[in-house]
Amino acid sequence: MSKFTLVAYFLWLVLGYFGTHHFYLGRDKQGILWLTSFGGFFWIGWIRDFYRIPAYVREANKNSYYLESLAVEMRHSKKPSLWKYVHRIVAQVAFGYFYRSLIRMAIPEEFQELQWLTTLLIPLGSAVGTYTVSNIGPIKSRFKYSLIGAYVGEVLFGDIHMFSADRMGSFAVGVSMLFSTFGWEWDRAVKPSKSYCQRMKLCLIIFLLYSVLCGSYVYHNMSVNTKDGDTLKVREVIHNFFKSPHWAKLKTSIWKVYEDFTREGWDGVKQRLTIMADFEGEDRARTVLGVASDATRKEIKDRYRDLAKLWHPDKHRGEGKEAANEKFMEVKEAYEILESLLTKRERRWRDNSGD
């Protein structure tokens, strides 16, 4: 099926960050690279695609001009020109380093001191990056070259760093790139087209693996800073969240949505979501006043009077006067919202009861 330049540009503009235009053109390897590296190594590849898309479309459509130019190039050189494809050499190092770093970050900190484990796993990222970049378009290279180079580079410059005093990850990836580039060949084989399902299945497996690595980094190694300046692991934050009243409230809300759906269908869900969204500001107002959802009008009024006395600007001096005035206005607004809602509900109740 013919591919269209206009469609490719539209996908590039709208969803190019996720490599959609490459998947459309059958360039699944490049699409996966874009999908897993924030738009082609942090938008760089996406920007470059702006002027490369016409050539990609010619290649996808097996355009006669493209095939003739490629045939001439293959006749004049037994292997792809390193000078012509120097951008690919740079991309091998960039993506190799990116995936190497991803695997390193995904290994839990308590295991990162096990040198044998890091030396075994981290080079896989270098190998995958250099191999994938090498095998886009009319060029191919065998995975064994990238893999051997990755382990050699890791021993020389990585965690073991025999040739350097410190770890030099970019040099380690560079060795993998050299081995991969040494194995470059023209891809002369005519490969049968994969079905849409086969392509989707492979992309899904790769994306799931990528998600597992990202999830491992976030859960095991990622930290956040609290308002008090303390540092907490994300897993501690998640654990505390599931024990917090916010999670209890969220669970209750989800259960209420389910009950409304079983009782009233989608209309019930719509009404429940409207309540949860707090369009009228009721939840915020009750939080400001510190009153429960079943508080009576008298309880609300009494609470408002207490807070109004506490935060009245006339009772504060200096720098605290402005802050007290803001708090006083916030309390007043909250009371007016609840008073208005109670009045409307009482009126609605009277109208429905026929009084």
Residue pairs with C-beta under 8 A, 6 or more apart in sequence:
2 61
3 24
3 25
3 26
3 57
3 60
3 61
4 57
5 53
5 54
5 57
7 24
8 21
8 24
8 25
8 53
8 56
8 57
9 21
9 53
11 20
11 21
11 24
12 20
12 21
12 46
12 49
12 50
12 53
14 20
15 21
16 34
16 39
16 46
16 49
17 34
17 38
17 39
17 43
17 46
18 34
18 35
18 39
19 30
19 31
19 32
19 33
19 34
19 35
19 39
19 40
20 31
21 49
21 53
21 56
22 28
22 30
22 31
22 34
22 56
23 31
23 199
23 203
25 56
25 57
25 59
25 60
26 60
26 193
27 56
27 60
27 136
27 137
28 199
28 202
28 203
29 132
29 135
29 136
30 45
30 136
31 203
32 132
32 203
32 206
32 207
33 40
33 45
33 95
33 132
33 133
34 40
34 45
34 46
35 203
35 207
36 206
36 207
36 210
37 45
37 95
37 98
39 45
39 46
40 46
40 48
40 49
41 91
41 94
41 95
41 98
45 91
49 56
55 66
57 63
58 65
58 66
59 66
59 137
59 138
70 138
73 81
74 186
74 188
78 186
79 184
79 185
79 186
80 138
80 139
80 184
80 185
80 186
82 89
82 181
85 139
88 133
88 134
88 136
88 139
89 177
89 181
91 133
92 129
92 130
92 133
92 134
92 173
92 176
92 177
92 180
92 181
93 130
93 170
93 173
93 174
93 177
94 129
95 129
95 130
95 132
95 133
96 125
96 126
96 127
96 128
96 129
96 130
96 133
96 150
96 173
96 176
96 177
97 126
97 129
97 169
97 170
97 173
98 125
98 129
99 125
99 126
99 128
99 129
100 122
100 123
100 125
100 126
100 129
100 169
100 172
100 173
101 125
101 169
102 125
102 210
102 213
102 214
102 217
103 121
103 122
103 124
103 125
103 213
104 112
104 118
104 122
104 125
105 217
105 221
106 212
106 213
106 214
106 216
106 217
106 220
106 221
107 117
107 118
107 121
107 122
107 216
108 216
108 220
108 221
109 220
109 221
111 117
112 118
115 159
115 160
118 159
119 151
119 154
119 155
119 158
119 159
119 160
122 154
122 158
122 159
123 147
123 150
123 151
123 153
123 154
123 158
123 172
123 176
124 147
124 150
126 146
126 149
126 150
126 153
126 154
126 172
126 173
126 176
127 143
127 146
127 147
127 149
127 150
127 176
128 146
129 173
129 176
130 146
130 149
130 150
130 173
130 176
130 177
130 179
130 180
131 141
131 143
131 145
131 146
131 147
131 180
134 140
134 141
134 146
134 180
134 181
134 183
134 184
135 141
135 187
137 187
138 186
138 187
139 184
139 185
139 186
139 187
140 184
140 185
140 186
140 187
141 180
141 181
141 183
141 184
141 185
142 183
145 179
145 180
145 182
145 183
146 176
146 179
146 180
146 183
147 176
148 179
149 175
149 176
149 177
149 178
149 179
149 180
150 172
150 173
150 175
150 176
150 179
152 175
152 176
152 179
153 171
153 172
153 173
153 174
153 175
153 176
154 160
154 172
155 162
156 162
156 163
156 164
156 171
156 172
156 175
157 163
157 164
157 167
157 168
157 169
157 171
157 172
157 175
158 167
158 168
158 169
158 172
159 167
161 167
161 168
164 171
194 202
218 234
219 234
219 235
219 238
220 233
220 235
221 233
222 233
222 234
223 231
223 232
223 233
223 234
224 231
224 232
224 234
224 237
225 231
225 232
226 232
241 247
253 272
253 276
256 272
257 269
257 272
257 273
257 276
260 268
260 269
260 271
260 272
261 268
261 269
264 271
278 284
280 337
280 341
281 337
282 337
282 338
282 341
284 334
285 333
285 334
285 335
285 337
285 338
286 292
286 293
286 295
286 334
286 338
288 330
288 331
288 333
288 334
289 300
289 303
289 304
289 307
289 331
289 334
289 335
289 338
290 303
290 307
291 299
291 300
291 303
291 338
295 303
297 339
297 342
300 335
300 338
300 339
300 342
301 335
304 331
304 332
304 334
304 335
307 331
308 328
308 331
308 332
309 315
311 324
311 327
311 328
311 331
312 324
312 328
313 321
313 324
313 325
313 328
315 324
316 323
316 324
